[in-house]
Amino acid sequence: MRQTQAFMPTMKEIPSEAQIVSHQLMLRAGLIRKLASGVYEFLPLGYIVLKKVEQIIRAEMNAAGAQELLLPALQPRELWEETGRWEIYGAEMMKVIDRNKRYFGLGPTHEEVITDLVRQEVKSYRQLPVILYQFQTKFRDEIRPRFGIMRGREFIMKDGYSFDKDEAGLNINYQKMAQAYKNIFTRCGFDFRMVQAGSGNIGGNLSHEFMALANTGEEAIYYCDACQVTLKAKESEEAQPATVEKQICSKCQKEMQYSRGIEVGHTFNLGTKYSAKMKATFLDEKGESKPYIMGCYGIGVSRIVAAAIEQSHDDHGIIWPRQISPYQVIVLPLDVTNEPVKVGAEDLYTALKNKGVEVLLDDRDERAGVKFKDADLIGIPVKVIISARGLAESRIEIKLRKTGEVFKLNTEEALSKIKELI
């Protein structure tokens, strides 16, 4: 992509509405724009990152034996009344009335809808287990939307659901999903921890949160990497790290580390919470009617984008993890009015594209300082700098966004090195 042709509106100043780093940088780098309170538009640069996150999730979910589908966001009131959640969910659910005076909810989650689908199609234990998932826009009328896409009223979630004939089957699939989540967050470049948690409005008797460690996280946790023990901090301990009491690991008796975290994923052992209330049953080996044993598995897809920035940035801008960066390489000709510089940049850009590299060419007629600032703000992992001085010495400069490490190589060496770095 050529930057002169890209819709990539950056900002120099920090927007006054943005309180946390990810919100500030997503606005400044041209990833999102606000449409209304808690409602954001994903611009091309942000949308590329979002789709990359989706592809990582899709690959790991498919590998774990789950199948993708797409369920409606508009959900009839009657389904939610079967479980009693139409009233329980309260004002957080956005509700609409159609021309025939029928009530619908804009789905904040999809347990009722998926259970209704499966109860119509799966009648025998021979058809189980089933694991289904989707990428879908969710709607929750937050009392106080804040922190950009971190806590909005409209957001993108991957929600998955497993249906089993017994607890043993659910335990197997729960562990499969937990491992898939570990793979997903590792591939997204996160430093994260898995912690046992409450089940909230979703329900069930067991759940785990996947927390990306970040100073701006809304949750506080203790963790011991030696023993893989992770605990949520008590409410009284969540003020400031300096005031938090020491926590001793129950296994190794060593002092645990304290951190704040951003919830990026949540798994639930639902049991029969929904299937029993909705009379969603199958016939077991003895021909007896039994409710499905269910699990639920959610990932905040759009939240991952913000969490990645919270975890990886500096004073100059975003530092994208390589796997989800909108582009792998940015080519920076420092003076496009200089013909050798322009041609050198064009040739390298073409060569990288031909090798399948995701590359952005900053072909704008701007000062070098402007290009450097924008490149750092956007956060692409590998910068390739083409200058008149470098070309006079038959050298191209490669600089890593994360470490600042610099390589000065000739063109052929540079191509090889770029492939190696990405």
C-alpha positions as CSV (number, residue, x, y, z in Angstrom):
1,M,0.0,0.0,0.0
2,R,1.2,3.5,-0.9
3,Q,0.6,6.0,1.9
4,T,-0.5,8.7,-0.6
5,Q,-3.4,6.4,-1.5
6,A,-4.2,5.2,2.0
7,F,-6.9,6.5,4.3
8,M,-4.7,6.9,7.3
9,P,-5.6,10.1,9.2
10,T,-3.1,10.6,12.0
11,M,-3.2,13.2,14.8
12,K,-0.4,15.1,16.4
13,E,-2.2,16.0,19.6
14,I,-3.6,13.7,22.3
15,P,-7.5,13.9,22.1
16,S,-8.9,15.3,25.4
17,E,-11.5,12.5,25.6
18,A,-8.9,9.7,25.6
19,Q,-7.9,8.7,29.1
20,I,-5.8,5.6,28.5
21,V,-2.9,4.9,26.2
22,S,-4.7,2.5,23.8
23,H,-7.5,5.0,23.2
24,Q,-5.1,7.9,22.7
25,L,-2.9,5.9,20.2
26,M,-5.8,4.3,18.3
27,L,-7.2,7.7,17.6
28,R,-3.9,9.4,16.9
29,A,-2.7,6.6,14.6
30,G,-5.9,6.6,12.6
31,L,-7.2,3.1,13.7
32,I,-10.6,4.3,14.9
33,R,-12.9,7.2,15.1
34,K,-15.8,7.9,17.5
35,L,-19.3,7.9,16.1
36,A,-21.2,8.1,19.5
37,S,-20.6,7.4,23.1
38,G,-19.2,3.8,23.3
39,V,-19.6,3.4,19.5
40,Y,-16.5,3.4,17.2
41,E,-15.7,3.1,13.5
42,F,-12.7,0.9,12.6
43,L,-10.7,2.7,9.9
44,P,-8.6,0.7,7.4
45,L,-5.5,0.4,9.5
46,G,-7.4,-0.7,12.6
47,Y,-9.6,-3.1,10.5
48,I,-6.5,-4.9,9.2
49,V,-5.4,-5.6,12.7
50,L,-8.9,-6.7,13.7
51,K,-9.0,-9.2,10.8
52,K,-5.5,-10.5,11.7
53,V,-6.7,-11.2,15.2
54,E,-9.8,-12.9,13.8
55,Q,-7.7,-15.2,11.6
56,I,-5.5,-16.3,14.5
57,I,-8.6,-17.1,16.6
58,R,-10.2,-18.9,13.7
59,A,-7.2,-21.0,13.0
60,E,-6.9,-22.1,16.6
61,M,-10.6,-22.7,17.1
62,N,-10.7,-24.8,14.0
63,A,-7.7,-26.8,15.0
64,A,-9.4,-27.6,18.3
65,G,-12.4,-29.1,16.5
66,A,-14.8,-26.1,16.6
67,Q,-17.0,-25.1,13.6
68,E,-17.8,-21.6,12.7
69,L,-21.3,-20.3,12.0
70,L,-23.1,-16.9,12.2
71,L,-26.1,-16.2,14.5
72,P,-28.4,-13.2,14.3
73,A,-27.7,-10.2,16.5
74,L,-31.5,-9.6,16.7
75,Q,-32.9,-12.0,19.2
76,P,-36.6,-12.6,20.1
77,R,-37.7,-11.8,23.6
78,E,-39.4,-15.2,24.0
79,L,-36.0,-17.1,24.0
80,W,-34.7,-14.9,26.8
81,E,-37.8,-15.4,28.8
82,E,-37.3,-19.1,28.7
83,T,-34.1,-18.7,30.8
84,G,-35.4,-15.7,32.8
85,R,-32.7,-13.4,31.6
86,W,-35.0,-10.9,29.8
87,E,-35.6,-9.2,33.1
88,I,-32.3,-10.3,34.8
89,Y,-30.1,-8.6,32.2
90,G,-31.9,-5.4,32.8
91,A,-31.0,-2.1,31.2
92,E,-27.7,-3.4,29.9
93,M,-29.6,-5.1,27.1
94,M,-30.6,-2.9,24.2
95,K,-34.2,-3.7,23.2
96,V,-36.3,-2.8,20.2
97,I,-39.9,-3.3,19.1
98,D,-40.8,-4.2,15.5
99,R,-43.8,-2.9,13.6
100,N,-45.9,-5.8,14.9
101,K,-45.2,-4.8,18.5
102,R,-42.9,-7.7,19.1
103,Y,-39.9,-7.2,21.4
104,F,-36.3,-8.1,20.4
105,G,-33.0,-7.7,22.1
106,L,-29.7,-6.7,20.4
107,G,-27.6,-9.7,21.5
108,P,-25.2,-9.0,24.3
109,T,-24.4,-12.7,24.2
110,H,-25.9,-15.8,22.4
111,E,-26.5,-18.6,24.9
112,E,-30.2,-18.7,24.3
113,V,-29.9,-18.6,20.5
114,I,-27.3,-21.3,20.2
115,T,-29.2,-23.6,22.6
116,D,-32.4,-23.1,20.6
117,L,-30.5,-24.0,17.4
118,V,-28.9,-27.2,18.8
119,R,-32.1,-28.4,20.5
120,Q,-33.8,-28.4,17.1
121,E,-31.1,-30.3,15.4
122,V,-29.3,-32.6,17.8
123,K,-31.5,-35.3,19.2
124,S,-29.1,-38.2,20.0
125,Y,-25.9,-38.7,22.0
126,R,-24.4,-40.0,18.8
127,Q,-24.5,-36.5,17.4
128,L,-22.4,-35.2,20.4
129,P,-20.1,-33.5,21.1
130,V,-20.7,-30.3,19.1
131,I,-18.5,-27.2,19.4
132,L,-19.8,-24.1,17.5
133,Y,-18.4,-20.5,17.4
134,Q,-18.9,-17.2,15.7
135,F,-17.6,-13.7,15.3
136,Q,-20.4,-11.3,16.0
137,T,-21.1,-7.7,17.0
138,K,-22.4,-7.5,20.5
139,F,-24.4,-4.7,22.1
140,R,-24.4,-3.8,25.8
141,D,-25.8,-0.5,27.0
142,E,-23.0,0.3,29.4
143,I,-23.8,2.8,32.1
144,R,-20.5,4.6,31.5
145,P,-18.8,3.6,28.3
146,R,-15.1,4.4,28.6
147,F,-11.5,3.8,27.5
148,G,-12.4,3.7,23.8
149,I,-13.1,0.2,22.4
150,M,-12.0,-1.3,25.7
151,R,-15.5,-0.9,27.2
152,G,-17.9,0.2,24.5
153,R,-21.6,-0.3,23.8
154,E,-20.9,-2.1,20.5
155,F,-18.0,-4.5,20.1
156,I,-16.9,-7.6,18.3
157,M,-16.7,-10.9,20.2
158,K,-15.8,-14.4,19.3
159,D,-18.2,-16.6,21.3
160,G,-18.1,-20.3,21.3
161,Y,-20.3,-23.0,22.8
162,S,-19.8,-26.7,23.4
163,F,-22.5,-29.4,23.9
164,D,-21.7,-32.7,25.5
165,K,-23.6,-35.7,26.8
166,D,-21.8,-35.7,30.2
167,E,-19.4,-33.8,32.5
168,A,-16.5,-35.9,31.3
169,G,-17.0,-34.8,27.8
170,L,-17.4,-31.2,28.8
171,N,-14.1,-31.4,30.8
172,I,-12.3,-32.6,27.7
173,N,-13.7,-29.8,25.6
174,Y,-13.2,-27.2,28.3
175,Q,-9.5,-28.1,28.4
176,K,-9.3,-28.0,24.6
177,M,-10.7,-24.5,24.5
178,A,-8.4,-23.4,27.3
179,Q,-5.4,-24.6,25.4
180,A,-6.7,-23.0,22.2
181,Y,-7.0,-19.7,24.1
182,K,-3.4,-20.1,25.4
183,N,-2.3,-20.6,21.8
184,I,-4.3,-17.6,20.6
185,F,-3.0,-15.1,23.1
186,T,0.6,-16.4,22.7
187,R,0.3,-15.9,18.9
188,C,-1.1,-12.4,19.5
189,G,2.1,-11.6,21.4
190,F,0.6,-11.2,24.8
191,D,2.1,-11.6,28.3
192,F,-1.0,-13.1,29.9
193,R,-2.2,-15.3,32.8
194,M,-5.2,-17.6,33.2
195,V,-7.1,-17.0,36.5
196,Q,-10.2,-18.7,38.0
197,A,-13.1,-16.2,38.2
198,G,-16.8,-15.7,38.8
199,S,-19.4,-16.4,36.2
200,G,-21.5,-13.2,36.4
201,N,-24.6,-12.9,34.1
202,I,-23.4,-15.9,32.0
203,G,-23.7,-18.3,34.9
204,G,-22.3,-21.8,35.5
205,N,-20.2,-23.3,38.3
206,L,-16.7,-22.7,37.0
207,S,-15.0,-20.1,34.8
208,H,-11.6,-18.8,34.0
209,E,-10.5,-15.4,32.7
210,F,-7.5,-14.8,30.5
211,M,-5.8,-11.6,31.6
212,A,-3.3,-9.6,29.5
213,L,-1.0,-7.9,32.0
214,A,-1.1,-4.1,31.7
215,N,-0.9,-1.3,34.2
216,T,-4.2,0.1,33.0
217,G,-6.1,-3.1,33.6
218,E,-9.4,-3.0,35.5
219,E,-8.6,-6.2,37.4
220,A,-5.8,-6.8,39.9
221,I,-4.1,-10.2,40.2
222,Y,-1.3,-12.1,41.9
223,Y,0.6,-14.7,40.0
224,C,3.4,-17.2,40.6
225,D,5.1,-18.3,37.3
226,A,7.0,-21.1,38.9
227,C,3.8,-22.9,40.0
228,Q,1.3,-21.4,37.5
229,V,-0.9,-20.2,40.4
230,T,-2.9,-17.1,39.7
231,L,-5.3,-15.3,42.0
232,K,-7.6,-12.3,41.8
233,A,-6.7,-9.6,44.3
234,K,-9.4,-8.7,46.8
235,E,-11.3,-5.4,46.3
236,S,-9.5,-3.8,49.2
237,E,-6.1,-4.5,47.6
238,E,-6.8,-3.0,44.2
239,A,-5.8,0.6,44.9
240,Q,-2.1,0.9,44.0
241,P,0.6,-1.7,43.7
242,A,2.6,0.1,46.4
243,T,-0.1,-0.5,49.0
244,V,-1.0,-4.1,48.1
245,E,-0.3,-6.6,50.7
246,K,2.1,-9.5,50.1
247,Q,0.5,-12.8,48.8
248,I,2.2,-16.1,49.3
249,C,2.0,-18.9,46.7
250,S,0.0,-21.8,48.1
251,K,2.3,-24.3,46.4
252,C,5.8,-23.1,46.7
253,Q,5.4,-20.6,49.6
254,K,7.2,-17.9,47.7
255,E,6.0,-14.3,47.3
256,M,3.7,-13.9,44.3
257,Q,4.0,-11.0,41.8
258,Y,1.3,-8.4,41.6
259,S,-0.1,-6.9,38.4
260,R,-3.2,-5.4,36.8
261,G,-4.8,-7.1,33.9
262,I,-7.2,-6.7,31.0
263,E,-9.7,-9.5,30.5
264,V,-9.3,-10.6,26.8
265,G,-11.0,-14.0,27.1
266,H,-13.3,-15.9,29.4
267,T,-14.3,-19.6,29.5
268,F,-17.4,-21.0,31.4
269,N,-18.5,-24.4,32.5
270,L,-22.2,-23.8,32.1
271,G,-23.4,-27.3,33.0
272,T,-27.2,-27.5,32.4
273,K,-28.0,-23.8,33.3
274,Y,-29.5,-23.1,29.8
275,S,-30.3,-26.6,28.5
276,A,-32.5,-27.5,31.5
277,K,-34.5,-24.2,31.4
278,M,-34.9,-24.4,27.7
279,K,-35.8,-28.1,27.7
280,A,-32.9,-28.7,25.3
281,T,-32.4,-32.5,25.5
282,F,-31.1,-35.5,23.7
283,L,-31.6,-39.2,24.1
284,D,-28.7,-41.0,25.8
285,E,-27.5,-44.6,25.4
286,K,-30.5,-45.9,27.4
287,G,-33.0,-43.9,25.4
288,E,-33.5,-41.5,28.3
289,S,-34.0,-37.8,27.8
290,K,-31.1,-35.7,29.2
291,P,-30.2,-32.0,29.0
292,Y,-27.0,-31.1,27.2
293,I,-23.9,-30.3,29.3
294,M,-22.7,-27.0,28.0
295,G,-19.6,-24.8,28.0
296,C,-19.2,-21.2,26.8
297,Y,-16.0,-19.6,25.5
298,G,-15.7,-15.8,24.8
299,I,-12.9,-13.6,23.4
300,G,-13.1,-9.9,23.1
301,V,-11.8,-9.5,19.5
302,S,-11.8,-5.7,19.3
303,R,-10.6,-5.5,22.9
304,I,-7.5,-7.6,22.0
305,V,-6.5,-4.7,19.6
306,A,-6.6,-2.2,22.5
307,A,-5.0,-4.6,25.0
308,A,-2.1,-5.2,22.6
309,I,-1.4,-1.5,22.5
310,E,-1.7,-1.1,26.3
311,Q,0.9,-3.8,26.7
312,S,3.3,-2.7,23.9
313,H,3.9,1.0,23.3
314,D,6.4,3.8,24.2
315,D,6.3,7.5,24.3
316,H,6.4,7.7,20.4
317,G,3.5,5.4,19.7
318,I,2.4,1.8,19.1
319,I,4.8,-1.1,19.0
320,W,2.8,-3.8,17.3
321,P,3.5,-7.5,18.0
322,R,4.7,-8.8,14.6
323,Q,1.8,-11.3,14.2
324,I,-1.0,-8.6,14.3
325,S,0.8,-5.6,12.9
326,P,-1.2,-4.0,10.0
327,Y,2.0,-4.1,7.9
328,Q,5.2,-6.0,8.5
329,V,7.5,-3.4,6.9
330,I,7.3,0.3,6.2
331,V,9.7,1.8,3.5
332,L,10.7,5.4,4.2
333,P,12.2,7.3,1.3
334,L,13.4,10.5,3.0
335,D,13.2,12.7,0.0
336,V,10.8,11.7,-2.9
337,T,12.0,14.7,-5.0
338,N,15.4,13.0,-5.2
339,E,15.1,10.6,-8.2
340,P,17.6,7.9,-7.0
341,V,15.9,7.9,-3.5
342,K,12.5,7.6,-5.1
343,V,13.5,4.9,-7.6
344,G,15.4,3.0,-4.9
345,A,12.3,3.0,-2.6
346,E,10.0,2.0,-5.4
347,D,12.3,-0.9,-6.4
348,L,12.5,-2.2,-2.8
349,Y,8.8,-1.8,-2.3
350,T,8.1,-3.8,-5.5
351,A,10.6,-6.5,-4.5
352,L,9.1,-6.9,-1.1
353,K,5.6,-7.1,-2.5
354,N,6.7,-9.8,-4.9
355,K,8.1,-11.8,-2.0
356,G,4.7,-11.7,-0.3
357,V,5.7,-9.1,2.4
358,E,3.0,-6.9,3.8
359,V,4.6,-3.5,3.1
360,L,3.6,0.1,3.3
361,L,5.5,2.7,1.2
362,D,5.5,6.3,2.7
363,D,5.7,8.0,-0.7
364,R,4.4,11.3,0.6
365,D,6.3,14.5,-0.1
366,E,6.9,15.2,3.6
367,R,9.9,16.1,5.7
368,A,11.9,13.2,7.1
369,G,10.9,14.1,10.7
370,V,7.2,13.9,9.8
371,K,7.7,10.5,8.3
372,F,9.7,9.2,11.2
373,K,7.1,10.4,13.7
374,D,4.2,8.8,11.8
375,A,6.1,5.6,11.4
376,D,6.7,5.4,15.1
377,L,3.2,6.3,15.9
378,I,1.7,3.6,13.6
379,G,4.2,1.1,15.1
380,I,5.1,-1.1,12.2
381,P,7.8,-3.6,13.3
382,V,10.4,-3.0,10.6
383,K,11.4,0.4,9.2
384,V,13.5,0.6,6.0
385,I,15.1,4.0,5.4
386,I,16.2,5.1,2.0
387,S,18.3,8.2,2.0
388,A,20.6,10.0,-0.5
389,R,23.5,9.6,1.8
390,G,22.8,5.9,2.3
391,L,22.5,5.3,-1.5
392,A,25.8,7.1,-2.0
393,E,27.4,4.5,0.2
394,S,25.3,1.7,-1.4
395,R,23.5,1.1,1.9
396,I,20.0,0.8,3.1
397,E,19.1,1.2,6.7
398,I,16.8,-1.2,8.6
399,K,15.6,-0.2,12.0
400,L,13.5,-2.3,14.4
401,R,10.6,-0.4,16.0
402,K,10.7,-2.4,19.2
403,T,14.4,-2.4,20.1
404,G,15.8,0.4,18.0
405,E,18.4,-2.0,16.6
406,V,19.9,-0.8,13.2
407,F,21.3,-2.7,10.3
408,K,23.0,-1.1,7.3
409,L,23.1,-3.4,4.3
410,N,23.2,-3.3,0.6
411,T,20.0,-4.0,-1.3
412,E,20.3,-7.8,-1.7
413,E,21.4,-8.2,1.9
414,A,18.6,-5.9,3.0
415,L,16.0,-8.1,1.3
416,S,17.3,-11.2,2.9
417,K,17.5,-9.5,6.3
418,I,13.9,-8.2,6.1
419,K,12.6,-11.7,5.3
420,E,14.6,-13.0,8.3
421,L,13.3,-10.3,10.7
422,I,9.6,-10.8,9.8
